[in-house]
Amino acid sequence: MENAAKQTGKPFLMRIGIGLFAIGMAAVLAVFVLFATGMENLPVWLSAAAGVITPLGLLLGLIALVREARTAKTAETG
């Protein structure tokens, strides 16, 4: 299974992080557009998605990056 993840390029956790970050950025963009059009009472779920999903995706991407660097370092030394 580890060999299959290396063949596709990005690890599974990195793909999840990128997807969550993209969804969160779309929510941020939607909040800005709705606010610019004059809507004042935005849905709570949209604000929560913009505020939680974006950093969660970034965090997962960073964790995947650190894990990948550590496995590359251990494979290089041992």
N, C-alpha and C positions, 0 to 999 in steps of 0.2 A: 504494500500500500504506500509506503514511503517513496518507493521508486516511481510510482504513478504520479505522486504530487510533484516530484522534481521534473517529470517529463512535461507536465502542463504549464510549468512556469511558476506561478504564484501559489503559495500554500493556501489551504482551505481557509484558515483563519484570516489571512490577508484579503481574500476575496470577500469574506463576510464583512470585514471592516470597511472595505472600499464601497460595498453596496450600502451599508448603513450610513456611511458618511455622505454618499450621493443622495440618499433619501432625506437625510437631515438637511442638506444644503437646499434641496428642493422645497422643504418645509420653510426654511429661512427665507428663500426667495418668495414663496407664497405669502408669508407674513408681511414682507416689505411691500409687495404688490397690493395686497388687500388694504394695508394701512395707507398706502399712497392714494388709493381710490376713495378714501374717506370712511372706510369701515372702522368703527371704533371697538365694537365688542367682538373680538376674534374668538373662535372656538378654543377652548382650553386644550383640547387634544392637539391642535395645530401648534400652539405655543410650546406645549410640552415636547412635541416631536422635534421642534426646532432647537429647543434647549437641551434635550437629553440625547437624542439619537445621533446628532452630529459629533459631540465629543466622545460618545461611546464608540462610534465607528473609528474615530481617530485613535482612541486608546487601543482598540483591537488591532488596528494596523501597526501601531508602534510595538505592541506585544509580539505580533507575528514577525516584525522586523528584527527585534532583539533575539527571539528564539532562532530565527534563521541564521543570524550572525553567530550565535553561540554554537549551533550545530556545525556550521562551516568551520569555525575555529577548532572545535574538537576533532573534526574529520581531518583537518590539516595537520594537527599535532599528533594525532594518534592513529 
